[in-house]
Amino acid sequence: QVQLVESGGASVQPGETLRLSCVPSGFPFGNKFVSWVRQAPGKGLEWVSGIHPPGGMQYYADSTVGRFTISIDNAKSTVYLQISDLKSEDTALYYCAVSRRLPLYCDGGICRGEIQRSSFDFWGRGTQVTVSS
């Protein structure tokens, strides 16, 4: 069965750090792009970061540069998203998703654009991050 499994979400206080994990089941990441997408309560999908496993090239949204770090452990077939200095506006359901190409305009590792669920080939079920004092 093909699926993506996210983990690592938690309820934390502002300023803390979390590391989210995404593991594929039933297929390899291979040459696909792996993205993290979040959806805050009552809002639409927001792409936050992506990585291309073969070369490890990292991509970020304008709003996530500096506090978000995406990485991959190829031996474990796991993509991580570390979020530091968490803020209340980071509260969201964080999804892992894969696609054959990044469905955004990217320049120098910074990507912009709107996304839809259909922009990606597979989605995980998400892991909840709640930031509250």
N, C-alpha and C positions, 0 to 999 in steps of 0.2 A: 504494500500500500504506500503510495507516494504521499508524503506529508512533510511539513516543516514544524518543528517543535521549539517554541520559545520558552525561556525560563529566566528567572532572576529578578522579576518584578517584585516590588515590595512597597509598603507604606513607610515613608522616611520623612525626616525633618529637613527643612531648607538648609542648604549647604553641604549635605551629605553626598556621597558618591555611590552609584550603583553600576553593576556590570551585567548586562543582559546577554543571553546566549541564544544562538539559533543553530539547531542541528537538523540536517536533512535525514529523512527516513525513506528508504526505497529507491533512492536515486542519488547520484553524486552531484555536487555543485558544478563540477566540470568547468565549462567555459561560460557559464551563466553569470550574470551580475546578481549579487545578493544585496538587497536593500532593507533598511529599516524604515518603516512608515508608522506614524502615530495618528491617533484620533482622540482628541480631547472631547470631553462631554459636550454634546450639542454642536460640535463642529465637524468639518469635513476632514478628509484624509490629508495628511501633511507628510511629504517625503522628507526625511531628516538626514539620511546618509546611505552610502552604498560602497561596495567593494567588488573588485573583479578578482576572484581567487587566483587565476593563473599567474598574474603579475603582482597582485596585492595593491593595485592602484586604488586609492581612497578618494571618495567623493563626499562632499558635504553641502548642505543647504546654507545659505547666508546666515540664517538664524542659529545654526548649530556649530559653526566654526569656533574653535577655542575650547568649548566645554564638552563636546562630543568627540569620542575617538572610536573609530571602527577598526577592527583587526580580524585576522583569521589565523587559526591554528590548523594547518592543513593535515597534520598527523591525526588530529581529533575530528577533522571535518566540521569544525565549529567556527561560526562567525560571532564575534562579540561586539557589543556596543557599550562603551563605558561613558557614563554621563556624570560629570563632576559638578560641584557647586549647584546642586539641584534647586530649582525654583518652583514655586507653585504652578507656574504656567507650563511646567513640564509634565504635569499630571495628565495622563492619557493611557490608552491601551496601545501598546507598542507591538506592531506586527513585523515579522520577517517575511520577505517576499522575494521571488526570483524572476528574472526576465532575461531574454536573450540580448537585450540592449537596455540601457537606461532611458526611460521615457521622458527625458528632460533635456534642456539645453545646458551643456556643461562646458566650462571654460577654465582651464587650469585647476581642475579639481573642485570647483564651485559650480553647483547646478541650480537651475531655476526652472520653474514651470509647475503647472497643475497636473495632478495625476488622478487616475480612476482605478477602481479595482481591476478593470479589464486591461490595464496597462501592464499587468504582471501575469506570469503563467501559473504560479502557485503562491498560496498564502498560508501562513500558519494561523493559529487561533488567537494569538496575542498573549501578552503578559502585561498585567496591570502595574503601572507606576503611579503612586499617589504621594504627593509632596504636600505636607501640611504641618503646621506648628501646633 
